[in-house]
Amino acid sequence: MNWGGLGRPWASIRRLFKLLVISQAISPLVALVVVLVAASTGATTVDSPPTSLTTISSTPPPVQEVVKEEKDLLREVKVKRDGEDEGCCSESVGESVCPRDYPSPSLAQLNSECGDNTTLCSDLPLLCMTCKCDYNCQYGNTSTALCVAREGVKCAASEGIDSSNIPKEFTCSYCFLTEEAKHSCSTRDLGCRSVGSPTSNHHWYVANCTSGPDTICLGKQVFSKRVECNWTEGYSWRTTLVLSVTLGGFGADRFYLGHWQEGIGKLFSFGGLGVWTLVDVVLVAIGYIGPADGSLYI
């Protein structure tokens, strides 16, 4: 066929298209081979023993003795005494209310939750009592809180336990150190990303947490806690890896994860002539690339 003066350009375009198709067909195979080799290498790698030092200094490092002046000692003692006088630290000595900020129930709550004369005093929920704990208890061990029924609460005495003497056992721990099952925290913050570097500020968020309504603990019931982002929207890692290996050159993996800008770039560049496809397969395999919304894979 006579293309006039366009014969050579069209031939070059056809050759380029063939090259793109070939590179696109080969890149998934190369990516799969790289993943298999990397997996086998990581499984068979053995750490070599550390090499011995050629010269070791026999002279120990000089020990510097730090002598505090009398003024510094007096200043430290004064700071400690001032700290004990503050309201925030008054709970650290002897018995005090626990939790300190437990909300006072309304009269309607007392009438509905605190039972009647037939309810044993030992079975009353924490809502119906005020408790005092020994803040000098040994952390992690079982301790006993002394509780009294709130004003207006009636209960049945049994075995020496009445409304003015209700012992409650609890694990000696501050509320912010209790197990996750014993407190609830607010949901993730905006910009919270479950994937990416664990040291990134976006990988964590400060949640408002509250200990359980029947959990006896030291300190405040409501507290702030630094929580790692841990949520998902249903994106599958296996599906992403399969799409990256088979249709990665057309940006299918990027479109699936919500990275539509990169997906368009891969689509119109045929996966960067296979190089971009290869790189994305490795990044998806090691979990570096995740969903665009920052959620975890399932």
Contacts in CASP RR format, 6 or more apart in sequence:
PFRMAT RR
TARGET T0000
AUTHOR 0000-0000-0000
METHOD contacts of the structure
MODEL  1
MNWGGLGRPWASIRRLFKLLVISQAISPLVALVVVLVAASTGATTVDSPP
TSLTTISSTPPPVQEVVKEEKDLLREVKVKRDGEDEGCCSESVGESVCPR
DYPSPSLAQLNSECGDNTTLCSDLPLLCMTCKCDYNCQYGNTSTALCVAR
EGVKCAASEGIDSSNIPKEFTCSYCFLTEEAKHSCSTRDLGCRSVGSPTS
NHHWYVANCTSGPDTICLGKQVFSKRVECNWTEGYSWRTTLVLSVTLGGF
GADRFYLGHWQEGIGKLFSFGGLGVWTLVDVVLVAIGYIGPADGSLYI
3 10 0 8 1.000
20 270 0 8 1.000
20 273 0 8 1.000
23 270 0 8 1.000
23 273 0 8 1.000
23 274 0 8 1.000
24 249 0 8 1.000
24 270 0 8 1.000
24 271 0 8 1.000
24 274 0 8 1.000
24 277 0 8 1.000
26 274 0 8 1.000
27 249 0 8 1.000
27 271 0 8 1.000
27 274 0 8 1.000
27 275 0 8 1.000
27 277 0 8 1.000
27 278 0 8 1.000
28 245 0 8 1.000
28 246 0 8 1.000
28 248 0 8 1.000
28 277 0 8 1.000
28 281 0 8 1.000
30 278 0 8 1.000
31 244 0 8 1.000
31 245 0 8 1.000
31 277 0 8 1.000
31 278 0 8 1.000
31 281 0 8 1.000
31 282 0 8 1.000
32 245 0 8 1.000
32 281 0 8 1.000
34 278 0 8 1.000
34 281 0 8 1.000
34 282 0 8 1.000
35 281 0 8 1.000
35 282 0 8 1.000
35 285 0 8 1.000
38 282 0 8 1.000
38 285 0 8 1.000
83 89 0 8 1.000
84 90 0 8 1.000
84 92 0 8 1.000
84 93 0 8 1.000
90 96 0 8 1.000
91 100 0 8 1.000
91 135 0 8 1.000
91 218 0 8 1.000
91 219 0 8 1.000
92 135 0 8 1.000
92 136 0 8 1.000
93 135 0 8 1.000
93 136 0 8 1.000
94 134 0 8 1.000
94 135 0 8 1.000
94 136 0 8 1.000
95 132 0 8 1.000
95 133 0 8 1.000
95 134 0 8 1.000
95 135 0 8 1.000
95 146 0 8 1.000
96 132 0 8 1.000
96 133 0 8 1.000
96 135 0 8 1.000
97 130 0 8 1.000
97 131 0 8 1.000
97 132 0 8 1.000
97 133 0 8 1.000
98 131 0 8 1.000
98 132 0 8 1.000
98 133 0 8 1.000
98 135 0 8 1.000
98 145 0 8 1.000
98 216 0 8 1.000
98 217 0 8 1.000
98 218 0 8 1.000
98 219 0 8 1.000
99 175 0 8 1.000
99 211 0 8 1.000
99 216 0 8 1.000
99 217 0 8 1.000
99 218 0 8 1.000
99 219 0 8 1.000
99 220 0 8 1.000
99 221 0 8 1.000
100 219 0 8 1.000
100 220 0 8 1.000
100 221 0 8 1.000
101 219 0 8 1.000
101 220 0 8 1.000
101 221 0 8 1.000
101 222 0 8 1.000
102 126 0 8 1.000
102 130 0 8 1.000
102 221 0 8 1.000
105 113 0 8 1.000
105 127 0 8 1.000
105 128 0 8 1.000
105 150 0 8 1.000
109 127 0 8 1.000
110 127 0 8 1.000
110 128 0 8 1.000
110 150 0 8 1.000
110 152 0 8 1.000
110 153 0 8 1.000
113 125 0 8 1.000
113 127 0 8 1.000
113 128 0 8 1.000
114 124 0 8 1.000
114 125 0 8 1.000
114 127 0 8 1.000
114 128 0 8 1.000
114 149 0 8 1.000
114 150 0 8 1.000
114 153 0 8 1.000
114 154 0 8 1.000
114 155 0 8 1.000
115 128 0 8 1.000
115 154 0 8 1.000
115 155 0 8 1.000
116 154 0 8 1.000
117 154 0 8 1.000
117 155 0 8 1.000
117 156 0 8 1.000
118 156 0 8 1.000
119 155 0 8 1.000
119 156 0 8 1.000
120 155 0 8 1.000
120 156 0 8 1.000
120 158 0 8 1.000
120 161 0 8 1.000
121 149 0 8 1.000
121 155 0 8 1.000
121 156 0 8 1.000
121 157 0 8 1.000
121 158 0 8 1.000
121 161 0 8 1.000
121 162 0 8 1.000
121 163 0 8 1.000
121 166 0 8 1.000
122 158 0 8 1.000
122 159 0 8 1.000
122 161 0 8 1.000
122 166 0 8 1.000
123 155 0 8 1.000
124 149 0 8 1.000
124 153 0 8 1.000
124 155 0 8 1.000
124 166 0 8 1.000
125 213 0 8 1.000
125 214 0 8 1.000
126 147 0 8 1.000
126 168 0 8 1.000
126 213 0 8 1.000
126 214 0 8 1.000
126 215 0 8 1.000
126 216 0 8 1.000
127 213 0 8 1.000
127 214 0 8 1.000
128 149 0 8 1.000
128 150 0 8 1.000
128 153 0 8 1.000
128 155 0 8 1.000
129 147 0 8 1.000
129 148 0 8 1.000
129 149 0 8 1.000
129 150 0 8 1.000
129 153 0 8 1.000
129 166 0 8 1.000
129 168 0 8 1.000
130 147 0 8 1.000
130 148 0 8 1.000
130 150 0 8 1.000
131 145 0 8 1.000
131 146 0 8 1.000
131 147 0 8 1.000
131 168 0 8 1.000
131 216 0 8 1.000
132 145 0 8 1.000
132 146 0 8 1.000
132 147 0 8 1.000
133 143 0 8 1.000
133 145 0 8 1.000
133 170 0 8 1.000
133 216 0 8 1.000
133 218 0 8 1.000
134 143 0 8 1.000
135 218 0 8 1.000
137 143 0 8 1.000
137 172 0 8 1.000
138 172 0 8 1.000
139 172 0 8 1.000
139 173 0 8 1.000
140 171 0 8 1.000
140 172 0 8 1.000
140 173 0 8 1.000
141 171 0 8 1.000
141 172 0 8 1.000
142 169 0 8 1.000
142 170 0 8 1.000
142 171 0 8 1.000
142 172 0 8 1.000
143 169 0 8 1.000
143 170 0 8 1.000
143 171 0 8 1.000
143 172 0 8 1.000
144 167 0 8 1.000
144 168 0 8 1.000
144 169 0 8 1.000
144 170 0 8 1.000
145 167 0 8 1.000
145 168 0 8 1.000
145 169 0 8 1.000
145 170 0 8 1.000
145 216 0 8 1.000
146 165 0 8 1.000
146 166 0 8 1.000
146 167 0 8 1.000
147 166 0 8 1.000
147 167 0 8 1.000
147 168 0 8 1.000
148 163 0 8 1.000
148 164 0 8 1.000
148 165 0 8 1.000
148 166 0 8 1.000
149 155 0 8 1.000
149 163 0 8 1.000
149 164 0 8 1.000
149 166 0 8 1.000
153 163 0 8 1.000
154 163 0 8 1.000
155 162 0 8 1.000
155 163 0 8 1.000
157 163 0 8 1.000
161 167 0 8 1.000
168 216 0 8 1.000
170 215 0 8 1.000
170 216 0 8 1.000
170 217 0 8 1.000
171 178 0 8 1.000
171 217 0 8 1.000
172 218 0 8 1.000
173 217 0 8 1.000
173 218 0 8 1.000
174 217 0 8 1.000
174 218 0 8 1.000
174 219 0 8 1.000
175 183 0 8 1.000
175 211 0 8 1.000
175 215 0 8 1.000
175 217 0 8 1.000
175 218 0 8 1.000
175 219 0 8 1.000
175 220 0 8 1.000
175 221 0 8 1.000
175 223 0 8 1.000
176 183 0 8 1.000
176 209 0 8 1.000
176 220 0 8 1.000
176 223 0 8 1.000
176 225 0 8 1.000
178 211 0 8 1.000
178 215 0 8 1.000
178 217 0 8 1.000
182 211 0 8 1.000
182 212 0 8 1.000
182 215 0 8 1.000
182 217 0 8 1.000
183 209 0 8 1.000
183 210 0 8 1.000
183 211 0 8 1.000
183 212 0 8 1.000
183 215 0 8 1.000
184 209 0 8 1.000
184 210 0 8 1.000
184 212 0 8 1.000
185 207 0 8 1.000
185 208 0 8 1.000
185 209 0 8 1.000
185 210 0 8 1.000
185 225 0 8 1.000
185 227 0 8 1.000
186 207 0 8 1.000
186 208 0 8 1.000
186 209 0 8 1.000
187 207 0 8 1.000
188 205 0 8 1.000
188 229 0 8 1.000
188 231 0 8 1.000
189 205 0 8 1.000
189 206 0 8 1.000
189 207 0 8 1.000
191 202 0 8 1.000
191 205 0 8 1.000
191 294 0 8 1.000
192 202 0 8 1.000
192 203 0 8 1.000
192 204 0 8 1.000
192 205 0 8 1.000
192 229 0 8 1.000
192 231 0 8 1.000
192 294 0 8 1.000
193 200 0 8 1.000
193 202 0 8 1.000
193 203 0 8 1.000
193 229 0 8 1.000
193 294 0 8 1.000
194 203 0 8 1.000
194 229 0 8 1.000
194 230 0 8 1.000
194 231 0 8 1.000
194 232 0 8 1.000
194 294 0 8 1.000
194 295 0 8 1.000
194 296 0 8 1.000
195 287 0 8 1.000
195 288 0 8 1.000
195 289 0 8 1.000
195 290 0 8 1.000
195 291 0 8 1.000
195 294 0 8 1.000
195 295 0 8 1.000
195 296 0 8 1.000
196 203 0 8 1.000
196 288 0 8 1.000
196 290 0 8 1.000
197 203 0 8 1.000
198 228 0 8 1.000
202 229 0 8 1.000
203 228 0 8 1.000
203 229 0 8 1.000
204 226 0 8 1.000
204 227 0 8 1.000
204 228 0 8 1.000
204 229 0 8 1.000
205 226 0 8 1.000
205 227 0 8 1.000
205 229 0 8 1.000
206 224 0 8 1.000
206 225 0 8 1.000
206 226 0 8 1.000
206 227 0 8 1.000
207 224 0 8 1.000
207 225 0 8 1.000
207 226 0 8 1.000
207 227 0 8 1.000
208 222 0 8 1.000
208 223 0 8 1.000
208 224 0 8 1.000
209 222 0 8 1.000
209 223 0 8 1.000
209 224 0 8 1.000
209 225 0 8 1.000
210 221 0 8 1.000
210 222 0 8 1.000
210 223 0 8 1.000
211 217 0 8 1.000
211 221 0 8 1.000
212 221 0 8 1.000
229 294 0 8 1.000
230 296 0 8 1.000
231 295 0 8 1.000
231 296 0 8 1.000
232 295 0 8 1.000
232 296 0 8 1.000
232 297 0 8 1.000
232 298 0 8 1.000
233 291 0 8 1.000
233 293 0 8 1.000
233 295 0 8 1.000
234 295 0 8 1.000
234 297 0 8 1.000
234 298 0 8 1.000
235 256 0 8 1.000
235 257 0 8 1.000
235 290 0 8 1.000
235 291 0 8 1.000
235 295 0 8 1.000
235 297 0 8 1.000
235 298 0 8 1.000
236 297 0 8 1.000
236 298 0 8 1.000
237 284 0 8 1.000
237 287 0 8 1.000
237 297 0 8 1.000
237 298 0 8 1.000
239 256 0 8 1.000
240 253 0 8 1.000
240 256 0 8 1.000
240 257 0 8 1.000
240 284 0 8 1.000
240 289 0 8 1.000
240 290 0 8 1.000
240 297 0 8 1.000
241 253 0 8 1.000
241 281 0 8 1.000
241 284 0 8 1.000
241 285 0 8 1.000
243 252 0 8 1.000
243 253 0 8 1.000
243 256 0 8 1.000
244 252 0 8 1.000
244 253 0 8 1.000
244 277 0 8 1.000
244 280 0 8 1.000
244 281 0 8 1.000
244 284 0 8 1.000
245 281 0 8 1.000
246 252 0 8 1.000
247 253 0 8 1.000
248 254 0 8 1.000
248 266 0 8 1.000
248 271 0 8 1.000
248 277 0 8 1.000
248 280 0 8 1.000
248 281 0 8 1.000
249 266 0 8 1.000
249 267 0 8 1.000
249 270 0 8 1.000
249 271 0 8 1.000
249 272 0 8 1.000
249 274 0 8 1.000
249 276 0 8 1.000
249 277 0 8 1.000
250 266 0 8 1.000
250 267 0 8 1.000
250 270 0 8 1.000
250 271 0 8 1.000
251 262 0 8 1.000
251 263 0 8 1.000
251 265 0 8 1.000
251 266 0 8 1.000
251 267 0 8 1.000
251 271 0 8 1.000
253 280 0 8 1.000
253 284 0 8 1.000
254 260 0 8 1.000
254 262 0 8 1.000
254 263 0 8 1.000
254 266 0 8 1.000
254 280 0 8 1.000
255 263 0 8 1.000
257 289 0 8 1.000
257 290 0 8 1.000
257 291 0 8 1.000
257 292 0 8 1.000
258 291 0 8 1.000
258 292 0 8 1.000
258 293 0 8 1.000
259 289 0 8 1.000
259 292 0 8 1.000
265 271 0 8 1.000
266 272 0 8 1.000
266 276 0 8 1.000
266 277 0 8 1.000
266 280 0 8 1.000
269 276 0 8 1.000
271 277 0 8 1.000
280 289 0 8 1.000
283 289 0 8 1.000
284 290 0 8 1.000
287 297 0 8 1.000
290 297 0 8 1.000
291 297 0 8 1.000
END
